[in-house]
């Protein structure tokens, strides 16, 4: 049996709890605990230890090295970005986490610090940028590009050849038609059907 690699999680909210289940499913990592700005209970951390706040971040990274940012991304990626920069300064390693129940085509590339959650599908020749979230049951079709620090939410359908910029939020159950280009820092609310290109900074609700 292979020895599991240690990993710490930064951020202890709901996205963290979902991420724990994904990490456990891989059988690759040994979760050593959770860093958060506030003291967390065993219920909040699903029984994993609380490792302290940001003041203990460098010590924990030196000890365990592997980090996953488990702060959720609702609309803005700013908090996730700040955490990544802090962890980088401590020489953290950011592994890619892929659920045992996800399907990733062999010709697709998934960046560092990305989590691909349960029952998500990433089809052929797709690129997912660093530190992004591909959430539960998302379908990313062939030849898509997803930038860094973007969140493809639960049940999203990205049809073939869709391009999504950096720091963009695609809400639950959004459908994006084939070949659409979505810029950086875009917010698309839940349930929208996107049939046109969306420019940088637009908000669609």
Secondary structure, 3 states (H helix, E strand, C coil): CCCCEEEEEECCCHHHHHHHHHHHHHCCEEEEEEECCCCCCCCCCCCCCECCCHHHHHHHHHHHCEEEECCCCCCCCHHHHHHHHHHHHCCCECCCEECCCCEECCCCEECCCCEECCCCEECCCCEECCCCEECCCCEECCCCEECCCCEECCCCEECCCCEECCCCEECCCCEECCCCEECCCCEECCCCEECCCECCCCEEC
